[in-house]
């Protein structure tokens, strides 16, 4: 039956195209006789009626087609055209609103608007646009933050005036302001369709698309906004954000710079431009940008925090550590999810007979690195509590037996009465500045499980002759900035081809392909312990690091494990990185930094590390 219907429909359409309208009508009706809801047959019969100016007869056919297939744009076009010809203005408006809410790409909105305006003008009805009172009421609600009232008015206006941009533009803004980004997409698209020369409409759509992760589409919207309004500073600024996320740093730089030319007081543009210079290792330019941002906006916490790393990198420790405290005030800062009732400790207050809570604010690598300062604060307080990630509790409890170590539990923050002051661990260096210097080094302070160290030494011995060198080469978190710290594994070839060395994998994820490349390209086996959960079983990984003879690493967490237990650690480091500072570098004297400048290849670093290994490897005592 379906094949017969399809063949009949094809014959009907052929007759229709050839102008044999009576034959076409007969065949379409034949289709409907066996398939009354067939959308194309209904639609095309409606078209035949419309050709004879019988739009009143065409309308039921168009409605039937839409009932069968409500998302077909051409059916809506025919239906709305027929309604307008029949001067059914209200029905046409309702149909147009449905088309818009469905998000259908209909190109004739302007034509419909003109036709409806002509009809209403002929009737002496000037209500093709919302009244100034309606507009003012909606804007007042919006500006005063009464978004529910504003939204109700916006929806009402889109129903009454579906071809007028204002209601749709307002509805998109309200949805965006209330965090309903996905819901704002359709009204913002309609706003652009209704007013294609409105730069702000394109800009608003760009903002929505950017938040939805549609970066290329957002870029196009911002560029169209700029084409329509060449002094649109915010469009240049947001284009810069989008281009940076797309990895096109040169273009992003130009966009931010143009935003600043148009609006020199744009603190956020200065800050973001500084972030690009930071990523490129041009720290002098980054510093100037961050300083300009905070000069324009003194309470701009993010810019202060960014500036802190530049200052620390250049050795201005006191100034940098002071600026770093702004991280506590940032909207996405470390205090945003903490709800303590007791105050922060500022080192001016005595801890004699007092209890202090130290709490982890970053990842486990930072926590373990900053833990080197725990004895300093513990010596001042009557009781010290360290709250940290659960998987390092046993390690830190063993390493600092005179304090209380417990797993983090933010749910009880406001109910706690077991401390008098609290301090995030990233503030320890500032509070004990007189105890540290740019060359701050300490002895090993992490104590591994001795039984597990013995186990790993025996297991390493079963692999063959040492020395045993662990390697860790990249973070599990990937971003354009992070990647600059992690050269591809085959660039390690000078280290990996040092003879008579047994290499051990210290990566916890995404390492299989790299290990295969090392084997296939360099002929070197890097051993991996499949039964060791290197992500969760930190205590055992630290024991393995203690059993190894040496570690070679980029700036990733295992170097903190190894240097913290006193294992010689060679660090491949990017000198111009804002991560190259006292807060992020290992503090133990067992760590040795091998620095690469931005303008030189990583090969120079690995050549130096390989030479260092060759000098000491024959002096390493064999494992018992």
CORVEN-V749515 format. One record per pair of residues at least 6 apart in sequence whose C-alpha atoms are under 8 Angstrom apart, sorted by sequence separation. I is the first residue (numbers start at 1). GAP is how many residues later the second one is. D is the distance in whole Angstrom. If there is no record, write none. Layout:
# CORVEN-V749515
I,GAP,D
I,GAP,D
This chain:
# CORVEN-V749515
15,6,7
32,6,6
49,6,6
66,6,7
83,6,7
120,6,6
141,6,7
158,6,7
161,6,8
175,6,6
192,6,7
195,6,8
196,6,8
209,6,7
226,6,6
243,6,7
260,6,6
277,6,6
294,6,6
311,6,7
327,6,5
328,6,6
329,6,7
361,6,8
378,6,6
397,6,8
518,6,6
519,6,5
545,6,8
553,6,6
562,6,7
563,6,6
574,6,7
579,6,8
596,6,6
16,7,8
31,7,8
50,7,8
99,7,8
120,7,7
176,7,8
210,7,8
225,7,7
244,7,8
259,7,8
278,7,8
293,7,8
312,7,8
327,7,7
328,7,6
360,7,6
377,7,8
397,7,7
429,7,7
475,7,8
496,7,8
518,7,7
519,7,8
534,7,6
552,7,8
562,7,7
573,7,8
15,8,6
16,8,5
49,8,6
50,8,6
83,8,7
84,8,6
120,8,7
141,8,6
142,8,6
175,8,6
176,8,6
209,8,7
210,8,5
243,8,7
244,8,5
277,8,6
278,8,5
311,8,7
312,8,5
397,8,6
460,8,7
518,8,8
532,8,8
551,8,7
596,8,7
15,9,5
32,9,7
46,9,8
49,9,5
66,9,6
83,9,6
141,9,5
158,9,5
175,9,5
192,9,5
209,9,5
226,9,6
243,9,5
260,9,6
277,9,5
294,9,6
311,9,5
312,9,7
396,9,7
532,9,8
596,9,6
14,10,8
31,10,7
32,10,7
48,10,8
65,10,7
66,10,7
157,10,5
158,10,6
174,10,8
191,10,6
192,10,6
208,10,8
225,10,7
226,10,7
242,10,8
259,10,7
260,10,7
276,10,8
293,10,6
294,10,7
310,10,8
515,10,8
559,10,7
595,10,6
12,11,7
13,11,7
46,11,7
47,11,7
117,11,6
138,11,8
139,11,7
172,11,8
173,11,7
206,11,7
207,11,7
240,11,7
241,11,7
274,11,7
275,11,7
308,11,8
309,11,7
474,11,8
475,11,8
515,11,6
551,11,7
594,11,6
12,12,4
29,12,7
46,12,4
80,12,6
116,12,8
138,12,5
155,12,7
172,12,4
206,12,4
223,12,8
240,12,4
257,12,8
274,12,4
291,12,8
308,12,4
393,12,6
474,12,5
559,12,7
11,13,8
12,13,7
28,13,5
45,13,7
46,13,7
62,13,6
137,13,8
154,13,5
155,13,8
171,13,7
172,13,7
188,13,7
192,13,8
205,13,7
206,13,7
222,13,5
239,13,7
240,13,7
256,13,6
273,13,7
274,13,7
290,13,6
291,13,8
307,13,7
308,13,7
393,13,6
473,13,6
474,13,8
12,14,8
28,14,8
46,14,8
62,14,8
154,14,7
172,14,8
206,14,8
222,14,7
240,14,8
256,14,7
274,14,8
290,14,7
308,14,8
393,14,6
473,14,8
594,14,7
12,15,5
46,15,5
80,15,7
138,15,6
172,15,5
173,15,8
206,15,5
240,15,5
274,15,5
308,15,5
309,15,8
594,15,7
11,16,7
12,16,6
28,16,8
29,16,8
45,16,7
46,16,6
62,16,7
63,16,7
80,16,7
138,16,7
154,16,6
155,16,7
171,16,6
172,16,5
188,16,7
189,16,6
205,16,7
206,16,6
222,16,7
223,16,8
239,16,6
240,16,6
256,16,8
257,16,8
273,16,7
274,16,6
290,16,7
291,16,7
307,16,7
308,16,5
390,16,7
473,16,7
545,16,7
546,16,6
551,16,7
553,16,7
555,16,7
28,17,7
62,17,5
154,17,6
171,17,8
188,17,5
222,17,6
256,17,6
290,17,6
386,17,7
388,17,8
390,17,5
545,17,5
550,17,6
551,17,6
552,17,6
553,17,6
554,17,5
555,17,7
9,18,7
43,18,6
169,18,6
203,18,6
237,18,6
271,18,6
305,18,6
385,18,6
386,18,6
387,18,6
388,18,7
389,18,6
390,18,7
549,18,7
550,18,5
551,18,5
552,18,5
553,18,5
554,18,5
555,18,7
8,19,6
9,19,6
42,19,5
43,19,5
76,19,8
134,19,8
151,19,8
168,19,5
169,19,6
202,19,5
203,19,5
236,19,5
237,19,5
270,19,5
271,19,5
304,19,6
305,19,5
384,19,5
385,19,5
386,19,5
387,19,5
388,19,5
389,19,6
542,19,5
546,19,6
548,19,7
549,19,7
550,19,6
551,19,6
552,19,6
553,19,6
554,19,6
8,20,8
25,20,6
42,20,6
59,20,6
151,20,6
168,20,7
185,20,7
202,20,7
219,20,6
236,20,6
253,20,6
270,20,7
287,20,6
304,20,7
305,20,7
383,20,7
384,20,6
385,20,6
386,20,6
387,20,6
388,20,5
541,20,8
542,20,7
545,20,8
546,20,7
550,20,8
552,20,8
571,20,7
573,20,6
575,20,5
43,21,8
169,21,8
218,21,8
305,21,6
367,21,8
383,21,8
385,21,8
387,21,5
505,21,6
546,21,6
569,21,6
570,21,6
571,21,6
572,21,6
573,21,6
574,21,6
575,21,6
576,21,6
8,22,8
9,22,7
42,22,6
43,22,5
168,22,7
169,22,5
202,22,7
203,22,6
236,22,7
237,22,5
270,22,7
271,22,6
304,22,6
305,22,6
503,22,7
504,22,5
505,22,6
506,22,8
545,22,7
566,22,7
568,22,5
569,22,5
570,22,5
571,22,5
572,22,5
573,22,5
574,22,5
575,22,5
576,22,6
8,23,7
25,23,7
42,23,5
59,23,7
76,23,7
151,23,6
168,23,6
185,23,6
202,23,5
219,23,7
236,23,5
253,23,7
270,23,5
287,23,6
304,23,8
502,23,8
503,23,5
504,23,5
505,23,5
542,23,8
563,23,7
566,23,8
567,23,6
568,23,6
569,23,6
570,23,6
571,23,6
572,23,6
573,23,6
574,23,6
575,23,7
41,24,8
58,24,7
59,24,7
150,24,8
184,24,7
185,24,7
201,24,8
218,24,7
219,24,7
235,24,8
286,24,8
287,24,8
302,24,7
502,24,7
503,24,6
504,24,6
505,24,8
564,24,6
566,24,5
568,24,8
570,24,7
572,24,8
574,24,7
39,25,7
40,25,7
165,25,8
166,25,8
199,25,7
200,25,7
233,25,7
234,25,7
267,25,7
268,25,7
301,25,5
302,25,7
356,25,7
364,25,7
375,25,8
378,25,7
489,25,6
497,25,7
502,25,8
508,25,7
563,25,6
5,26,6
39,26,4
56,26,8
73,26,8
165,26,5
182,26,8
199,26,4
233,26,5
267,26,4
301,26,6
355,26,6
358,26,7
360,26,8
496,26,8
508,26,5
509,26,8
560,26,6
563,26,8
21,27,7
37,27,6
38,27,7
39,27,7
55,27,6
89,27,7
130,27,7
147,27,6
181,27,6
198,27,8
199,27,7
215,27,6
232,27,8
233,27,8
249,27,7
266,27,8
267,27,7
283,27,6
334,27,6
354,27,6
355,27,6
356,27,7
357,27,6
358,27,6
359,27,6
360,27,6
490,27,7
497,27,7
507,27,7
508,27,5
559,27,7
563,27,5
37,28,7
55,28,8
84,28,8
301,28,6
302,28,6
352,28,6
353,28,6
354,28,5
355,28,5
356,28,5
357,28,5
358,28,5
359,28,5
360,28,5
364,28,7
490,28,7
496,28,7
506,28,7
563,28,6
39,29,6
77,29,8
165,29,6
199,29,5
233,29,6
267,29,6
301,29,5
351,29,6
352,29,5
353,29,5
354,29,7
355,29,6
356,29,6
357,29,6
358,29,6
359,29,6
360,29,7
489,29,8
493,29,7
38,30,7
39,30,7
55,30,7
56,30,7
89,30,8
164,30,7
165,30,7
181,30,7
182,30,7
198,30,7
199,30,6
215,30,8
232,30,8
233,30,6
266,30,8
267,30,6
300,30,8
350,30,8
351,30,5
352,30,6
353,30,8
355,30,8
357,30,7
555,30,8
37,31,6
47,31,8
55,31,7
71,31,7
73,31,6
81,31,8
84,31,7
130,31,7
135,31,8
147,31,8
163,31,7
173,31,8
181,31,7
197,31,7
207,31,8
215,31,7
231,31,6
241,31,8
265,31,6
275,31,8
351,31,7
9,32,7
43,32,7
50,32,8
73,32,7
84,32,7
87,32,7
129,32,6
142,32,8
169,32,7
176,32,7
203,32,6
210,32,7
237,32,6
244,32,8
271,32,6
469,32,7
471,32,7
559,32,8
71,33,7
73,33,7
128,33,6
467,33,8
468,33,6
469,33,6
470,33,6
471,33,6
472,33,7
474,33,8
476,33,7
572,33,6
130,34,8
385,34,8
466,34,7
467,34,5
468,34,5
469,34,5
470,34,4
471,34,6
472,34,5
473,34,7
476,34,7
572,34,7
129,35,6
465,35,8
466,35,6
467,35,6
468,35,6
469,35,6
470,35,6
471,35,6
472,35,5
128,36,8
465,36,8
466,36,6
468,36,7
470,36,6
471,36,8
465,37,7
464,38,8
463,39,8
570,39,7
399,46,7
399,47,5
399,48,5
359,49,8
398,49,6
399,49,8
113,50,6
396,50,7
398,50,8
112,51,8
395,51,7
396,51,8
395,52,7
506,52,7
110,53,8
395,53,7
109,54,7
371,54,8
395,54,8
370,55,6
373,55,7
370,56,7
373,56,7
376,56,8
367,58,7
370,58,7
370,59,8
97,61,7
97,62,6
357,62,6
355,63,7
356,63,5
357,63,8
359,63,8
361,63,6
355,64,5
356,64,6
357,64,6
358,64,6
359,64,6
360,64,6
361,64,7
94,65,7
97,65,5
354,65,8
355,65,5
356,65,5
357,65,4
358,65,5
359,65,5
360,65,6
361,65,7
93,66,7
96,66,6
97,66,8
354,66,6
355,66,7
356,66,5
357,66,6
358,66,6
359,66,6
360,66,8
93,67,7
96,67,8
354,67,8
356,67,8
358,67,6
93,68,7
94,68,8
486,68,6
93,69,6
485,69,7
486,69,8
93,70,8
372,70,8
485,70,7
549,71,7
338,72,7
341,72,8
337,73,8
340,73,5
341,73,6
372,73,7
339,74,5
340,74,5
338,75,7
339,75,5
470,75,7
340,76,8
345,76,5
342,77,8
343,77,7
344,77,5
345,77,6
342,78,6
343,78,5
344,78,5
345,78,6
470,78,7
342,79,6
343,79,6
344,79,6
469,79,6
472,79,8
342,80,7
468,80,5
469,80,6
470,80,6
471,80,6
472,80,7
473,80,6
474,80,7
467,81,8
468,81,5
469,81,5
470,81,5
471,81,5
472,81,5
473,81,5
474,81,8
475,81,6
467,82,6
468,82,7
469,82,5
470,82,6
471,82,6
472,82,7
474,82,7
103,83,6
467,83,8
469,83,7
473,83,7
109,84,7
110,84,7
347,84,6
472,84,7
101,85,7
109,85,7
346,85,7
100,86,8
101,86,8
103,86,8
107,86,8
472,86,7
100,87,8
103,87,8
456,87,7
457,87,8
452,88,7
456,88,6
485,88,7
485,89,6
100,90,6
449,90,7
453,90,5
457,90,5
448,91,7
449,91,8
452,91,6
453,91,6
456,91,6
457,91,7
452,92,8
450,93,8
453,93,6
454,93,7
448,94,6
449,94,6
453,94,5
448,95,5
448,98,7
325,102,7
321,106,8
321,108,8
322,108,7
321,109,6
494,109,8
491,111,7
492,111,8
495,111,6
318,112,7
491,112,7
494,112,6
495,112,7
498,112,7
493,113,8
494,113,6
492,114,6
495,114,7
318,115,7
446,115,8
487,115,7
495,115,5
498,115,8
494,116,6
498,116,7
448,117,7
446,118,5
447,118,6
444,119,7
445,119,6
446,119,5
317,120,8
444,120,5
445,120,6
317,121,7
443,121,8
444,121,5
445,121,8
444,122,5
315,123,6
443,123,7
440,142,8
395,144,6
438,144,7
444,144,6
391,145,6
394,145,7
442,145,6
443,145,6
444,145,8
391,146,7
392,146,6
441,146,5
442,146,5
443,146,6
444,146,8
391,147,6
392,147,7
440,147,6
441,147,5
442,147,6
443,147,8
391,148,8
441,148,5
467,150,7
467,153,7
429,154,8
467,155,7
466,156,7
426,157,8
466,157,8
461,162,7
458,165,8
457,166,7
458,166,8
457,167,8
365,191,8
369,191,6
365,192,5
368,192,7
364,193,8
365,193,8
368,193,8
365,195,6
369,195,8
365,196,8
368,196,8
279,202,6
370,213,8
369,215,8
372,215,8
366,217,8
369,217,6
366,218,7
369,218,7
247,233,7
313,263,8
313,264,8
313,265,6
313,266,7
315,266,8
313,267,6
310,268,6
313,268,5
309,269,5
312,269,5
313,269,8
309,270,7
312,270,7
309,272,7
283,293,7
282,294,7
281,295,5
283,295,8
281,296,6
281,297,8
279,298,7
278,299,7
278,300,7
281,317,6
280,318,8
